[in-house]
Amino acid sequence: MGLSNKQLPKIGFLYLDYVLRFFNHSNFKGWPNKIETVTYHWKNDKARFIKEVKSKNIDVLIGNIPATAYETFREIARELPHVRFLPSMDTQFSNKSKENVTRFAWKYDLPIPKTYIYYNHDNANEFLKKTEYPKIVKKSYGPSNYGGYFVHKVDSYKEAEDLFAEKKYHPMYFQDFIPMEADIRVMLVGHKPVCAFWRRAPEGEWLTNTSQGGSMDYMNVPKNVLDLAVKVSKAANAEYWACDVAYGRDGKVRILECATAFAAFPYIRDWIAQYIMWSLSEGSFKKPNMPMFNWEELGKMDPSILRTLRHIHFGSFTPSFDGESFGKIKKNYGGKKVYLHTLDNEYKVYDVKRRWSEEWPSEIWNYQDNLTLNSAKSLTNENAKNVPNPTSGESSEVVTQVNIENVPSTDESSEVVIQENIENVLSSSSDESSDSATNEIKISEEELTNFLISIDGIGKKKVENIIKHFGGVEEVLSAIHQNPSTLLEVKGVTDKLANKIKKSWNKLLK
C-alpha cells in the first residue's frame, strides 16, 4: 500500500558549515512534500540547532556528520528522541575514527589486520622496540583523515620513533603490515553491493589511494569480498555503507576502513536517495533496482563521464527487458558458472529499520576524549588493571602489557590486540548493570507476545503494532528497558500502559 503524501515523514537535510554536502534536493527527485534544511554553525550552536529542528517539525534528518562533530550530535540526537537520523548515529560510529572502526570490527569478529592501540606513549614505545616490522601507522582521529595522507609505513623502530615524534598522533594506532594485491572499495545500499572497484598501488609502491597515484578498475571483484562487505553492513545496521577491503597476497580478505562518509559518484547518491524514499514511504516510491555487477559496464566509461552521470535506472530482470543481458551473463565463482540474475537474487536490498536503543553510547565508547594524552601519562604498568574492553569475541581479547613476551600466539582469524589495561577506564563497561543483563536475555517473538498479552490493556493487535513499530524483538526489549517513553509512539499505548509494561518487565528480570 505505502503511505499517502500526508502520512509521509517530514524530511530535513542536515548541513554543516565548511563541510561538503552529500545530498541535495535533486537526489530526492519526486518527493512530493517540502524538504527542509537545517545547518549547524559550530561553536555553541547546539541549542539553536535543536530549536530549529523542532520548529520545522522534522521527523527524519538526513546527512553525514564529520568526526569532529560526532560527540556533539550524539548529544543532539538524545535531545531529539523522536527524530530519526539517517544514517543513524550508531551507524556513524565508525565515521569518527579508525579506532572506532577497529572496535566495531572487534565486537563483530570481523577480519582486520592485527591492530594495536596505545594511550600511554611510553608503553607504546617499549612495545615498538620489541615488535617485528614493517608496521602501518595511522592517524586515528581528526577532520582530514582521508586520502592516505595520514597513513604511513615504517620499517624499523627508528622510523616509528621519528614518525611519532614528528606527527604526535594520539592515540598511537598501528597495524601489522599486510602485503596486498590491492584493496577494493565496496559501496552498499540496503546491504546490497551497488558499486565495487579495485584500487591498485603504482608499481613498486604500497599505498593504493588514487589521490596518491593509485589506479582503479572494476572487473572481476571476488565474491568473498562482496560477502564480507555485506556482513559488515548488516553488523552496522547501515542504511548505506562503504567498505575498503584488503585483498591479501595470502588469499585472505580484511577490513581496512568502513563508514557512511565516503566519496560516491552522483548516481550512487541518487540510488541511496531512491532507497531512502522507498523505505520512508513504506513502498509508495519504487524500490531502486541496481543489478549486480552494473559497475563492470559503467566502469568502462571514461572517469570524467562517470563522475557526471545522474539518475541511472535499470529495469528489473525479465526476458523482455533490454536489461536481460544482465541475466544471460555468467560469472565463474568457486569453479561454477553462475548467472548474474541468480547473484542479484542472492544480494537483496533490505529495508533497514530504525533501532531505538544506542549500541555505541559515548559514556562507554568515547575513548578518544576520555583518554587524552595528559590523562594517559599517568597510566603506568604499576597501576594497570585488567579492565576488559566492552566487546566480545577472541578478536577483542585484552592482554596485559607488562609482559609483552607472554602475548598468546594466534592465527589471523582471531587477531589479538595488545592494548594497555587501564585503571578505571570507563568502569561502567566492566560493572554488571541492568543494561548488560537485558542484553543477555534472548526471547522469541512468541515469548514476547505472551509477556505483553499478560498485561492488562494489551491484546494481540496491540502487540503486533508494537513489534512492527520497533522492527523486532530486540528493539522492543531495548525500548522497554532503556527508553519506555518511546512506547507512547505506538497507537493506543498510554502513559499508564507504558508504566505497566516497564514495571512488569522489571519484575520479570528479578
C-alpha positions, 0 to 999 in steps of 0.5 A: 500500500505505502503511505499517502503524501500526508502520512509521509515523514517530514524530511530535513537535510542536515548541513554543516558549515565548511563541510561538503554536502552529500545530498541535495534536493535533486537526489530526492527527485519526486518527493512530493512534500517540502524538504527542509534544511537545517545547518549547524554553525559550530561553536555553541550552536547546539541549542539553536540547532535543536530549536530549529529542528523542532520548529520545522517539525522534522521527523527524519534528518538526513546527512553525514556528520564529520568526526569532529562533530560526532560527540556533539550530535550524539548529544543532539540526537538524545535531545531529539528522541523522536527524530530519526537520523539517517544514517543513524548515529550508531551507524556513524560510529565508525565515521569518527575514527579508525579506532572506532572502526577497529572496535566495531570490527572487534565486537563483530569478529570481523577480519582486520589486520592485527591492530594495536592501540596505545594511550600511554606513549611510553608503553607504546614505545617499549612495545615498538622496540620489541615488535617485528616490522614493517608496521602501518601507522595511522592517524586515528582521529581528526577532520582530514583523515582521508586520502592516505595522507595520514597513513604511513609505513615504517620499517624499523623502530627508528622510523616509528620513533621519528614518525611519532615524534614528528606527527604526535598522533594520539592515540598511537594506532598501528597495524601489522603490515599486510602485503596486498594485491590491492584493496577494493572499495565496496559501496552498499545500499540496503546491504546490497553491493551497488558499486565495487572497484579495485584500487591498485598501488603504482608499481613498486609502491604500497599505498593504493589511494588514487589521490596518491597515484593509485589506479582503479578498475572494476572487473572481476571483484571476488565474491568473498569480498562482496560477502564480507562487505555485506556482513559488515553492513548488516553488523552496522545496521547501515542504511548505506555503507562503504567498505575498503577491503584488503585483498591479501597476497595470502588469499585472505580478505580484511577490513581496512576502513568502513563508514557512511562518509565516503566519496560516491559518484552522483548516481550512487547518491541518487540510488541511496536517495531512491532507497531512502524514499522507498523505505520512508514511504513504506513502498509508495516510491519504487524500490531502486533496482541496481543489478549486480555487477552494473559497475563492470559496464559503467566502469568502462566509461571514461572517469570524467563521464562517470563522475557526471552521470545522474539518475541511472535506472535499470529495469528489473530482470525479465526476458523482455527487458533490454536489461536481460543481458544482465541475466544471460551473463555468467560469472565463474565463482568457486569453479561454477558458472553462475548467472548474474540474475541468480547473484542479484537474487542472492544480494537483496536490498533490505529495508533497514529499520530504525533501532531505538536503543544506542549500541555505541553510547559515548559514556562507554565508547568515547575513548578518544576524549576520555583518554587524552594524552595528559590523562594517559601519562599517568597510566603506568604498568604499576597501576594497570588493571585488567579492565576488559574492553566492552566487546566480545569475541577472541578478536577483542581479547585484552592482554596485559602489557607488562609482559609483552613476551607472554602475548598468546600466539594466534592465527589471523582469524582471531587477531589479538590486540595488545592494548594497555589495561587501564585503571578505571577506564570507563568502569561502567563497561566492566560493572554488571548493570541492568543494561548488560543483563537485558542484553543477555536475555534472548526471547522469541517473538512468541515469548514476547507476545505472551509477556505483553498479552499478560498485561492488562490493556494489551491484546494481540493487535496491540502487540503486533503494532508494537513489534512492527513499530520497533522492527523486532524483538530486540528493539522492543526489549531495548525500548522497554528497558532503556527508553519506555517513553518511546512506547507512547509512539505506538497507537493506543499505548498510554502513559499508564500502559507504558508504566505497566509494561516497564514495571512488569518487565522489571519484575520479570528480570528479578 
